[in-house]
């Protein structure tokens, strides 16, 4: 984990916060596109090639944002001074649809009590 901290240490906190918030939203949007659009489209058009290609593309993009979210949780923990419970909750929220939006709005704030 030291190499991740070393990598992010060269960027200012404001930039990391901006990236974290953008990745939270992007992960939720791609989750919606994957589950809400692509999977439903695939069920209605079983033999179509376009839904399959759409699922592959959106699935890869969602996987990218999912991984970025998990990686950015590490520096966000130090910036927002999360305790272990908050950090585990932020990590687990990646596995539930749209929970990263909640992390962005409620957990990733400086004025939290």
Secondary structure, 3 states (H helix, E strand, C coil): CHHHHHHHCCCCHHHHHHHHHHHHHHHHHHHHHHHHHHHHHHHHCCCCHHHHHHHHHHHHHHHHHHHHHHHHHHHHHHHHCCCHHHHHHHHHHHHCCCHHHHHHHHHCCCCCC
